[in-house]
Amino acid sequence: MNNNELPLWEVFIQPKTGAQFQHCGSVHAADKEMALQNARDLYTRRQEGTCIWVVKAEHIISSNPDDSESFFDPADDKVYRYPTFFKVSKKAKGL
Amino acid sequence: MSTTQETTFQGKIDKGLKIEPRDWMPDKYRTHLIRQISQHAHSEVIGMQPEGNWITRAPSLRAKMVLIAKVQDEAGHGLYLYSACETLGITRDELISQLHTGKAKYSNIFNYPTLTWADIGAIGWLVDGAAIVNQQSLRGTSYGPYSRAMIRICKEESFHQRQGYEIMSKMANGTPEQQEMAQDALDRWWWPSLMMFGPHDLDSAHTSNAMNWKIKRETNDELRQLFVDRSVKQADLIGLKIPDPDLKWNQETRHYEFGEIDWDEFWKVINGDGFCNKERLNNHTTAHTKGQWVREAALAYAEKRNNGVNHE
């Protein structure tokens, strides 16, 4: 087996101007230029993007799905963050 | 392995939720996926060879451009799948090495030779057609990265099947020689295409777990039937004859009945005795070995620049 596998980069694509970048997969590349070119060749063969981000996979920090309940539960009991929590007269317009 | 974890895992699957790379999963689920996804990835990449064989001899510039784009897509599909497979904790080097040592397989179909231009038509129509049936089903697979790769691949793959069918219909309506070539290609590719779906459900070592875990959503035989039903009508439309004397429409089941597959041939080819097994693997190993210095040089260059020695 070879020990010279090129580093792994995660690829994010902005499908059109103004849209959010979305993760779409990964590529192997020796450096950032090669990572961008490989990502372009692999993920935008049919004009799927207007811009690409590549990030070395080792630099991505993920929350742990096993802890997701306790990690996200601070948001559980805050229904007042939604507009439907508030009772206002139907006659009031523009709210 | 705790039972609670297994219950949570199976619960998610039963609810139709996707499993993501960092979620807990049984070891056997992981190894099953690595085996299946890597086999799928290797098939895409090895599948570039039979078609690449005709790039320099494509009959027109249009046909040549299309074929190049198609072969490039196959490379892309292989890479989407390697990318999905690596999320399971195996490296690309290990995957490639498993292909080279024969531990990992690729689809049997690519061990058959492409003798005439009509074979390029037959591959697009039948081989990609069979692959699409399988891949459409796999869009619903339980492993998130695999499912996402399948969705992407299906979007791109339908052009492949149409270009193949276009070649076949042109030839089937062409000169007597072209018609003969088209029929001959169908005769040679039909049965291997049916074999692509794998052994009968009862003989398949992997079906049961794969169905419970929703890695596979439909069985080999169900998918094969769907493919036959579609293809018979497509063949009729362009005046080609499916090479199966037992083929007949069953009004009750509303499916085509078809003859028994030559499983001896299937196992023979899987175990290395097909027309092109050696050539396909040798080409891959050689290309990989010859590319070694490029990877080394690229890494050395990147390291040099990281150390602040920039020659730009």
Interface residues (C-beta under 8 A of the other chain):
Chain A: M1 N2 N3 N4 E5 L6 L8 C24 G25 S26 V27 H28 A29 A30 D31 M34 D41 L42 R45 R46 S62 N64 P65 D66
Chain B: E20 R22 D23 W24 Q72 D73 G76 L79 Y80 S83 A84 E86 T91 R92 D93 E94 S97 R148 A149 R152 E156 Q292 R295 E296 A298 L299 Y301 A302 R305
